[in-house]
């Protein structure tokens, strides 16, 4: 019932559960749609972990390794310093086509 109540919201920033039962705690944190789950320790913050929510509280993360990924933009750069013909890529004129044909 606690999981249903927690998930029956447009928000999902955090959720808290008090229990001494490890199985119930596991079921809770696996089932609740929230960015941070506290078990027996509400509102303790850990800046090494990601911070952010689900649903209307947003899908992005701050802090921790996942938070850093939000600010990262990857880029692939291919730089051919030699600029030589690549006959394996496509034929360069009749001679290149002949070389490729003979190599089959």
Secondary structure as UniProt FT lines:
FT   HELIX           2..7
FT   STRAND          11..12
FT   STRAND          14..17
FT   HELIX           22..31
FT   STRAND          36..39
FT   TURN            42..43
FT   TURN            47..48
FT   STRAND          54..55
FT   TURN            56..57
FT   HELIX           64..69
FT   TURN            70..71
FT   TURN            87..89
FT   HELIX           93..102
//
